[in-house]
Amino acid sequence: MSFETIENVLTINTDAVMTVALAAVLLLVGYFVKSKLKFLVKYCIPAPVVGGFLFMFITFIGHLTKTFSFSFDSYFQAPFMLAFFTTVGLGASFKLLKKGGLLLIIYWLVAGVISVFQNIIGIGVGKLVGLEAPYALLSSAISMIGGHGAATAYGTTFAEMGYAPAPLVGVAAATFGLISAVLVGGPVGRRLIVKYNLKPDESADFDADINSINAAAAEKLSGLDIMKNVTAILVCMAVGTMVSGWIGKLINMSFPTYVGAMFIAVILRNLNEKFHFYKFDFALVDGIGEVMLSLYLSIALMTLKLWELAGLIGGVLIVLICQVTFMVLVSYFIVFRILGKNYDAAVMCAGLCGHGLGATPSAIVNMTAVNEQYGMSRRAMMIVPIVGAFLVDIIYQPQTIWFIKTFVQGFVG
């Protein structure tokens, strides 16, 4: 950590390790504050969100008063996300995926259809308020589902076409979406559970299969066993990154590294079940994934710049408010019923708000907060990451390109 004064503003520079350390401390602060303020527990607000938001407001005060600022090195943010999705893949036994069955397909199609409506809302509301199509679409599925990465990529393309503010609009819209995702997801799930007095599905057939497939080893893991599990995660991350790069070149567009890592992990998990390369321990891998997810989200939130939202005025802000309102209403009144109107459906609605407005890690954090309060939904935790991380892109990407080609003159994709 270093300190310097730039234009009379104290700038606090943190290296990558210090950034992670601060994120970890804020995570613990979030758990502490949550334990003291019962309404945070009641409304299923995740601990990383609490800690990250507290620090975000501190940096905002520094920006307003022009007295201090932070410069973070968030190098480890991407590897943490990569590690998390790898652990998701390692938890996806084909035996479990079969248990997802029809519900997995239904949720995937629902998420895809919602992405289409997001673009329809963007274009429709944009026309009503006089917002140009590129900015309307940047406030739609691109930033809501694609997140900061897609918003930056498409924003840069639009900027090259003459829409100079597009990258800033995209980043601000993605920031608005991420914040909204972690604020509305938990309360939506909670409201459904309380209103309909829902309970977790503890049917013998499903839980017995889950427990038998992911059973912990009978004997204590040795240091070598732990190392093998960790090595498997690291190897999947490395190979998956390479695979994503190859796929990206093949399809001539960016392909998320975490998707490649997740699917390499799925392959390894299922090959290991057949050939027993090493003693896989689900509890260990799941615990590592939970830590990686929490640290990722803590870094993501504490490094957000609230003042970026100052640019969300006029039409862009109206479109974004409509997007959040639509997601909450469609999750609560429609998707919940389509998914079966049960406990799993309620938790999946919390997840849908997460990756439908922000990012897949936001969905997992939302569902985890609900699970901690009301009980585990194993189906939701199995289905939502797979759809949010990759499957929804199969529908979201092509139809978004169609909207851009149709409504943005001069776009060639």
C-alpha positions as CSV (number, residue, x, y, z in Angstrom):
1,M,0.0,0.0,0.0
2,S,1.3,3.5,-0.9
3,F,0.0,7.0,-0.4
4,E,0.4,10.0,-2.7
5,T,-1.2,13.3,-3.2
6,I,-2.6,14.0,-6.7
7,E,-4.2,17.4,-7.3
8,N,-4.7,17.8,-3.5
9,V,-6.4,14.5,-3.3
10,L,-4.9,11.8,-1.1
11,T,-4.7,8.7,-3.3
12,I,-4.4,5.3,-1.5
13,N,-2.9,2.7,-3.8
14,T,-3.4,-1.0,-2.9
15,D,-1.6,-3.8,-4.6
16,A,-3.3,-7.1,-5.5
17,V,-2.6,-8.8,-2.2
18,M,-3.7,-5.8,-0.1
19,T,-6.9,-5.5,-2.2
20,V,-7.7,-9.2,-1.5
21,A,-7.0,-8.6,2.2
22,L,-9.3,-5.6,2.4
23,A,-12.0,-7.6,0.6
24,A,-11.7,-10.4,3.1
25,V,-11.9,-7.9,6.0
26,L,-15.0,-6.3,4.5
27,L,-16.5,-9.7,4.0
28,L,-16.2,-10.4,7.7
29,V,-17.5,-6.9,8.5
30,G,-20.5,-7.8,6.4
31,Y,-21.2,-11.0,8.3
32,F,-20.8,-9.1,11.6
33,V,-23.1,-6.2,10.6
34,K,-25.6,-8.7,9.2
35,S,-25.6,-10.6,12.5
36,K,-26.5,-7.4,14.4
37,L,-29.1,-6.0,12.0
38,K,-31.8,-8.6,11.8
39,F,-33.6,-7.0,8.9
40,L,-30.6,-7.8,6.7
41,V,-31.1,-11.5,7.6
42,K,-34.9,-11.2,7.3
43,Y,-34.6,-9.9,3.7
44,C,-31.8,-12.2,2.7
45,I,-29.2,-9.5,1.9
46,P,-25.9,-11.3,1.3
47,A,-22.9,-10.5,3.6
48,P,-20.5,-9.6,0.8
49,V,-23.1,-7.0,-0.3
50,V,-23.2,-5.5,3.1
51,G,-19.5,-5.1,3.5
52,G,-18.9,-4.0,-0.1
53,F,-21.7,-1.4,0.1
54,L,-20.3,0.1,3.3
55,F,-16.9,0.6,1.7
56,M,-18.5,1.8,-1.5
57,F,-20.1,4.6,0.4
58,I,-16.8,5.5,2.1
59,T,-15.2,5.9,-1.4
60,F,-18.2,7.9,-2.5
61,I,-17.7,10.3,0.4
62,G,-14.1,10.7,-0.6
63,H,-15.1,11.5,-4.2
64,L,-17.7,14.0,-3.1
65,T,-15.4,15.9,-0.7
66,K,-12.4,15.5,-3.1
67,T,-10.2,14.6,-0.1
68,F,-9.2,11.0,-0.7
69,S,-9.6,8.2,-3.2
70,F,-8.6,4.6,-3.6
71,S,-6.8,2.9,-6.5
72,F,-7.2,-0.9,-6.4
73,D,-5.3,-3.6,-8.2
74,S,-8.1,-6.1,-8.7
75,Y,-5.9,-8.7,-10.4
76,F,-7.3,-11.6,-8.4
77,Q,-10.9,-10.8,-9.1
78,A,-10.9,-12.7,-12.4
79,P,-9.1,-15.8,-11.0
80,F,-11.5,-15.9,-8.1
81,M,-14.4,-15.9,-10.5
82,L,-12.7,-18.5,-12.6
83,A,-12.0,-20.7,-9.6
84,F,-15.7,-20.4,-8.5
85,F,-17.1,-21.6,-11.8
86,T,-14.6,-24.4,-11.9
87,T,-15.9,-25.7,-8.5
88,V,-19.4,-25.4,-10.0
89,G,-18.3,-27.6,-12.8
90,L,-16.7,-30.1,-10.4
91,G,-20.0,-30.4,-8.6
92,A,-21.9,-31.2,-11.7
93,S,-22.0,-35.0,-11.9
94,F,-24.0,-36.2,-14.9
95,K,-26.0,-38.2,-12.5
96,L,-27.1,-34.9,-10.8
97,L,-27.6,-33.1,-14.1
98,K,-30.1,-35.8,-15.1
99,K,-32.0,-34.9,-11.9
100,G,-32.3,-31.3,-13.3
101,G,-34.2,-32.8,-16.3
102,L,-37.1,-30.9,-17.6
103,L,-36.8,-28.1,-15.0
104,L,-33.3,-27.2,-16.3
105,I,-34.7,-26.9,-19.9
106,I,-37.7,-24.8,-18.7
107,Y,-35.5,-22.5,-16.7
108,W,-33.1,-22.1,-19.6
109,L,-35.9,-21.2,-22.0
110,V,-37.4,-18.8,-19.4
111,A,-34.1,-17.0,-19.0
112,G,-33.7,-16.8,-22.8
113,V,-37.2,-15.4,-23.4
114,I,-36.6,-12.8,-20.6
115,S,-33.5,-11.6,-22.4
116,V,-35.6,-11.0,-25.5
117,F,-38.1,-9.0,-23.6
118,Q,-35.3,-7.0,-22.0
119,N,-34.2,-5.8,-25.5
120,I,-37.8,-5.2,-26.5
121,I,-38.2,-3.0,-23.4
122,G,-35.0,-1.2,-24.1
123,I,-36.0,-0.3,-27.7
124,G,-39.6,0.4,-26.8
125,V,-39.1,2.6,-23.8
126,G,-36.1,4.2,-25.6
127,K,-38.2,5.3,-28.5
128,L,-40.8,6.7,-26.1
129,V,-38.3,8.9,-24.3
130,G,-36.2,9.7,-27.4
131,L,-33.2,7.6,-26.5
132,E,-31.0,6.5,-29.4
133,A,-30.9,2.7,-30.0
134,P,-27.3,2.0,-29.0
135,Y,-27.8,3.5,-25.6
136,A,-31.2,1.8,-25.2
137,L,-29.6,-1.6,-26.0
138,L,-26.7,-0.9,-23.7
139,S,-29.3,-0.5,-21.0
140,S,-30.9,-3.8,-21.9
141,A,-29.7,-7.4,-22.1
142,I,-26.1,-6.4,-23.0
143,S,-25.5,-4.9,-19.6
144,M,-28.2,-6.8,-17.6
145,I,-27.1,-10.3,-18.7
146,G,-23.7,-9.7,-20.3
147,G,-22.5,-7.5,-17.4
148,H,-19.5,-5.2,-17.4
149,G,-17.6,-7.3,-20.0
150,A,-20.3,-7.2,-22.6
151,A,-21.2,-3.6,-21.8
152,T,-17.6,-2.5,-22.4
153,A,-17.1,-4.6,-25.5
154,Y,-20.3,-3.4,-27.2
155,G,-19.9,0.1,-25.9
156,T,-16.5,0.4,-27.5
157,T,-18.0,-0.8,-30.8
158,F,-20.7,1.8,-30.6
159,A,-18.1,4.4,-29.8
160,E,-16.2,3.6,-32.9
161,M,-19.5,4.1,-34.8
162,G,-19.8,7.7,-33.5
163,Y,-21.6,7.2,-30.2
164,A,-18.7,8.4,-28.0
165,P,-20.4,8.1,-24.5
166,A,-21.4,4.5,-25.2
167,P,-18.6,2.8,-23.1
168,L,-19.4,5.0,-20.1
169,V,-23.2,4.4,-20.5
170,G,-22.5,0.6,-20.7
171,V,-20.4,0.5,-17.6
172,A,-22.8,2.7,-15.6
173,A,-25.8,0.5,-16.7
174,A,-23.9,-2.7,-15.8
175,T,-23.1,-1.1,-12.4
176,F,-26.7,-0.2,-11.8
177,G,-27.7,-3.8,-12.8
178,L,-25.2,-5.4,-10.5
179,I,-26.3,-3.3,-7.5
180,S,-30.0,-3.9,-8.3
181,A,-29.4,-7.7,-8.7
182,V,-28.0,-8.2,-5.2
183,L,-30.6,-5.9,-3.6
184,V,-33.8,-7.3,-5.1
185,G,-33.0,-11.0,-5.6
186,G,-33.1,-12.1,-1.9
187,P,-36.2,-10.1,-1.0
188,V,-38.1,-11.5,-4.0
189,G,-37.2,-15.1,-3.0
190,R,-38.1,-14.4,0.7
191,R,-41.4,-12.8,-0.2
192,L,-42.5,-15.8,-2.2
193,I,-41.4,-18.2,0.5
194,V,-43.2,-16.3,3.3
195,K,-46.3,-15.6,1.2
196,Y,-46.9,-19.3,0.2
197,N,-45.3,-20.8,3.4
198,L,-42.9,-22.8,1.3
199,K,-40.5,-25.4,2.6
200,P,-37.4,-27.1,1.1
201,D,-38.0,-30.3,-0.8
202,E,-36.5,-33.0,1.4
203,S,-38.0,-35.9,-0.6
204,A,-36.0,-39.0,0.0
205,D,-35.2,-39.8,-3.6
206,F,-33.6,-36.5,-4.6
207,D,-31.7,-35.8,-1.4
208,A,-30.6,-39.4,-1.1
209,D,-29.1,-39.3,-4.6
210,I,-27.4,-36.0,-3.9
211,N,-25.9,-37.2,-0.7
212,S,-24.8,-40.5,-2.1
213,I,-23.2,-38.9,-5.2
214,N,-21.5,-36.1,-3.3
215,A,-20.8,-38.0,-0.1
216,A,-17.7,-37.0,1.8
217,A,-14.9,-39.5,2.2
218,A,-15.4,-42.0,5.1
219,E,-11.9,-41.3,6.3
220,K,-10.2,-37.9,6.9
221,L,-8.5,-36.5,3.8
222,S,-4.8,-36.5,3.9
223,G,-2.7,-33.5,2.9
224,L,-2.0,-35.2,-0.4
225,D,-5.7,-35.8,-1.1
226,I,-6.4,-32.1,-0.4
227,M,-3.6,-31.1,-2.8
228,K,-5.0,-33.4,-5.5
229,N,-8.4,-31.7,-5.2
230,V,-6.8,-28.2,-5.3
231,T,-4.6,-29.3,-8.3
232,A,-7.7,-30.5,-10.1
233,I,-9.3,-27.0,-9.7
234,L,-6.1,-25.3,-10.9
235,V,-5.6,-27.6,-13.9
236,C,-9.3,-27.1,-15.0
237,M,-8.8,-23.4,-14.7
238,A,-5.7,-23.4,-16.9
239,V,-7.0,-25.9,-19.5
240,G,-10.4,-24.3,-19.6
241,T,-8.9,-20.8,-20.2
242,M,-7.0,-22.3,-23.2
243,V,-10.1,-24.0,-24.5
244,S,-12.1,-20.8,-24.2
245,G,-9.4,-19.0,-26.2
246,W,-9.6,-21.6,-29.0
247,I,-13.4,-21.4,-29.1
248,G,-13.2,-17.6,-29.2
249,K,-10.9,-17.8,-32.3
250,L,-13.1,-20.4,-33.9
251,I,-16.3,-18.3,-33.6
252,N,-14.5,-15.0,-34.0
253,M,-15.8,-13.4,-30.9
254,S,-15.0,-13.2,-27.2
255,F,-15.8,-16.4,-25.3
256,P,-15.8,-16.3,-21.5
257,T,-12.8,-18.1,-19.9
258,Y,-15.0,-19.3,-17.0
259,V,-17.3,-21.2,-19.3
260,G,-14.4,-23.2,-20.7
261,A,-13.1,-23.9,-17.1
262,M,-16.5,-25.0,-15.9
263,F,-17.0,-27.5,-18.7
264,I,-13.5,-28.9,-18.4
265,A,-14.3,-29.4,-14.7
266,V,-17.6,-31.1,-15.6
267,I,-15.7,-33.5,-17.9
268,L,-13.0,-34.2,-15.2
269,R,-15.6,-34.8,-12.5
270,N,-17.4,-37.4,-14.6
271,L,-14.3,-39.1,-15.9
272,N,-13.1,-39.3,-12.3
273,E,-16.3,-41.0,-11.2
274,K,-15.6,-43.7,-13.8
275,F,-11.8,-44.1,-13.5
276,H,-11.1,-42.8,-10.0
277,F,-8.0,-40.6,-10.7
278,Y,-8.1,-39.1,-7.2
279,K,-10.3,-39.0,-4.1
280,F,-12.7,-36.2,-5.0
281,D,-14.2,-34.5,-2.0
282,F,-17.3,-32.4,-2.7
283,A,-17.4,-30.7,0.7
284,L,-13.8,-29.4,0.2
285,V,-14.4,-28.2,-3.4
286,D,-17.7,-26.6,-2.5
287,G,-16.1,-24.8,0.5
288,I,-13.3,-23.5,-1.8
289,G,-16.0,-22.3,-4.3
290,E,-17.9,-20.5,-1.6
291,V,-14.8,-18.6,-0.4
292,M,-13.8,-17.7,-4.0
293,L,-17.4,-16.4,-4.7
294,S,-17.5,-14.3,-1.6
295,L,-14.1,-12.7,-2.2
296,Y,-15.0,-12.1,-5.9
297,L,-18.2,-10.3,-5.0
298,S,-16.6,-8.4,-2.2
299,I,-13.9,-7.1,-4.5
300,A,-16.4,-6.4,-7.3
301,L,-18.6,-4.3,-4.9
302,M,-15.9,-2.4,-3.0
303,T,-14.3,-1.3,-6.3
304,L,-17.6,0.0,-7.8
305,K,-17.7,3.7,-8.3
306,L,-21.1,5.1,-7.3
307,W,-20.4,8.4,-9.0
308,E,-20.4,6.6,-12.3
309,L,-24.2,6.3,-11.9
310,A,-24.4,10.1,-12.0
311,G,-24.3,9.8,-15.8
312,L,-27.5,7.7,-15.6
313,I,-29.9,10.5,-16.3
314,G,-32.9,10.9,-18.6
315,G,-33.7,8.1,-20.9
316,V,-31.0,5.6,-19.8
317,L,-32.1,5.8,-16.2
318,I,-35.8,5.3,-17.2
319,V,-34.9,2.2,-19.3
320,L,-32.9,0.7,-16.4
321,I,-35.7,1.3,-13.9
322,C,-38.1,-0.4,-16.3
323,Q,-35.7,-3.3,-16.6
324,V,-35.5,-3.9,-12.8
325,T,-39.2,-3.5,-12.4
326,F,-39.9,-5.9,-15.2
327,M,-37.5,-8.5,-13.7
328,V,-39.0,-8.3,-10.3
329,L,-42.6,-8.5,-11.6
330,V,-42.0,-11.3,-14.1
331,S,-40.1,-13.3,-11.5
332,Y,-42.7,-12.9,-8.8
333,F,-45.9,-13.3,-10.8
334,I,-44.9,-15.5,-13.8
335,V,-41.7,-17.3,-13.6
336,F,-42.4,-18.6,-10.1
337,R,-45.6,-20.3,-11.4
338,I,-43.9,-21.7,-14.5
339,L,-41.2,-23.3,-12.4
340,G,-43.7,-25.1,-10.2
341,K,-44.7,-22.6,-7.5
342,N,-42.6,-24.4,-4.9
343,Y,-39.6,-23.7,-2.7
344,D,-37.1,-24.5,-5.5
345,A,-39.0,-22.1,-7.8
346,A,-38.8,-19.3,-5.2
347,V,-35.0,-19.7,-4.8
348,M,-34.5,-19.9,-8.5
349,C,-36.4,-16.6,-8.9
350,A,-33.9,-15.0,-6.5
351,G,-31.2,-16.5,-8.7
352,L,-32.9,-15.2,-11.9
353,C,-32.9,-11.7,-10.5
354,G,-29.2,-12.1,-9.9
355,H,-27.9,-13.2,-13.3
356,G,-30.8,-11.5,-15.2
357,L,-29.7,-8.1,-13.9
358,G,-26.1,-8.5,-12.8
359,A,-24.0,-11.6,-13.0
360,T,-24.1,-15.3,-12.2
361,P,-22.1,-14.9,-9.0
362,S,-24.8,-12.4,-7.9
363,A,-27.3,-15.2,-8.5
364,I,-25.4,-17.6,-6.4
365,V,-25.0,-15.1,-3.6
366,N,-28.7,-14.3,-3.7
367,M,-29.7,-18.0,-3.5
368,T,-27.1,-18.7,-0.8
369,A,-28.6,-15.9,1.4
370,V,-32.1,-17.4,1.0
371,N,-30.8,-20.9,1.6
372,E,-29.1,-19.8,4.8
373,Q,-32.3,-18.4,6.1
374,Y,-34.9,-20.9,5.0
375,G,-33.1,-24.1,3.9
376,M,-31.2,-25.6,1.0
377,S,-32.6,-25.8,-2.5
378,R,-30.3,-28.2,-4.2
379,R,-32.1,-28.1,-7.5
380,A,-31.7,-24.3,-7.7
381,M,-28.1,-24.4,-6.8
382,M,-27.5,-27.0,-9.5
383,I,-29.5,-25.5,-12.3
384,V,-29.1,-21.7,-12.0
385,P,-25.3,-21.6,-12.3
386,I,-25.3,-23.7,-15.5
387,V,-28.0,-21.6,-17.2
388,G,-26.7,-18.2,-16.0
389,A,-23.0,-18.9,-16.8
390,F,-23.4,-20.3,-20.3
391,L,-26.7,-21.7,-21.6
392,V,-28.6,-18.3,-21.5
393,D,-25.8,-16.9,-23.8
394,I,-27.0,-19.3,-26.6
395,I,-30.2,-17.4,-26.8
396,Y,-29.1,-13.9,-25.5
397,Q,-26.2,-13.4,-27.8
398,P,-27.8,-14.1,-31.3
399,Q,-31.0,-12.2,-30.6
400,T,-29.1,-9.2,-29.2
401,I,-27.0,-9.1,-32.4
402,W,-30.3,-9.1,-34.4
403,F,-31.6,-6.2,-32.4
404,I,-28.4,-4.3,-33.0
405,K,-28.4,-5.0,-36.7
406,T,-32.1,-4.1,-36.9
407,F,-32.1,-0.8,-34.9
408,V,-28.5,0.5,-35.1
409,Q,-27.6,1.8,-38.5
410,G,-24.1,1.0,-39.8
411,F,-23.5,-1.9,-37.4
412,V,-21.8,-4.9,-39.0
413,G,-21.6,-8.0,-36.8
